[in-house]
Amino acid sequence: MMLSSDSLYKPERMTDLTSTQIGTVGEYLVASIMGGFGVDVTRSDASAYDILALVGNIPIRIDVKTTAKNTPTRGFWVKKGKTGKERPFDGGGCDLFAFVCLEDHAIFFDTCDKYVGKTQIKIKRDSHQDQDPYQTWLNAVGKILPQ
């Protein structure tokens, strides 16, 4: 049997997952895709990032933000802190975001610094789906690596 994205991911299989479990699925998806790019990756339990990637000898900290559903506008929370003590994203602790939608496997990489002061990032479905994950990876990494 040949696997397709329709057989690999069915939204109804994930209805009982917590937001933490959905995030973990997104982290594994991003790590596997990046492995396919030829990048060495390690999942991390650090509080500010989820994946540590090595490009040459340079570590890149990636915070993965995941949504399960293919909605017209995707909201990704980037605020920091626990409930009641939340604060806007301060830019510290990660270099890149990976924005993931599990239902359509859309992945978009972007630098973290442009989202400082935000609590949520909204991305339109068409814009998210039209991005080539590899190109967004190259573009984002090109902005943070020393020249």
Secondary structure in CASP SS format (residue, H / E / C, confidence):
PFRMAT SS
TARGET T0000
AUTHOR 0000-0000-0000
METHOD secondary structure of the structure
MODEL  1
M C 1.00
M C 1.00
L C 1.00
S C 1.00
S H 1.00
D H 1.00
S H 1.00
L H 1.00
Y C 1.00
K C 1.00
P H 1.00
E H 1.00
R H 1.00
M H 1.00
T C 1.00
D C 1.00
L C 1.00
T C 1.00
S H 1.00
T H 1.00
Q H 1.00
I H 1.00
G H 1.00
T H 1.00
V H 1.00
G H 1.00
E H 1.00
Y H 1.00
L H 1.00
V H 1.00
A H 1.00
S H 1.00
I H 1.00
M H 1.00
G H 1.00
G H 1.00
F C 1.00
G C 1.00
V C 1.00
D E 1.00
V E 1.00
T E 1.00
R E 1.00
S C 1.00
D C 1.00
A C 1.00
S C 1.00
A C 1.00
Y C 1.00
D C 1.00
I E 1.00
L E 1.00
A E 1.00
L E 1.00
V E 1.00
G C 1.00
N C 1.00
I E 1.00
P E 1.00
I E 1.00
R E 1.00
I E 1.00
D E 1.00
V E 1.00
K E 1.00
T E 1.00
T E 1.00
A C 1.00
K C 1.00
N C 1.00
T C 1.00
P C 1.00
T E 1.00
R E 1.00
G E 1.00
F E 1.00
W E 1.00
V C 1.00
K C 1.00
K E 1.00
G C 1.00
K C 1.00
T C 1.00
G C 1.00
K C 1.00
E C 1.00
R E 1.00
P C 1.00
F C 1.00
D C 1.00
G C 1.00
G C 1.00
G C 1.00
C C 1.00
D C 1.00
L E 1.00
F E 1.00
A E 1.00
F E 1.00
V E 1.00
C E 1.00
L C 1.00
E C 1.00
D C 1.00
H C 1.00
A E 1.00
I E 1.00
F E 1.00
F E 1.00
D E 1.00
T E 1.00
C C 1.00
D H 1.00
K H 1.00
Y H 1.00
V C 1.00
G C 1.00
K C 1.00
T C 1.00
Q E 1.00
I E 1.00
K E 1.00
I E 1.00
K E 1.00
R H 1.00
D H 1.00
S H 1.00
H H 1.00
Q H 1.00
D C 1.00
Q C 1.00
D C 1.00
P H 1.00
Y H 1.00
Q H 1.00
T H 1.00
W H 1.00
L H 1.00
N H 1.00
A H 1.00
V H 1.00
G H 1.00
K H 1.00
I H 1.00
L C 1.00
P C 1.00
Q C 1.00
END
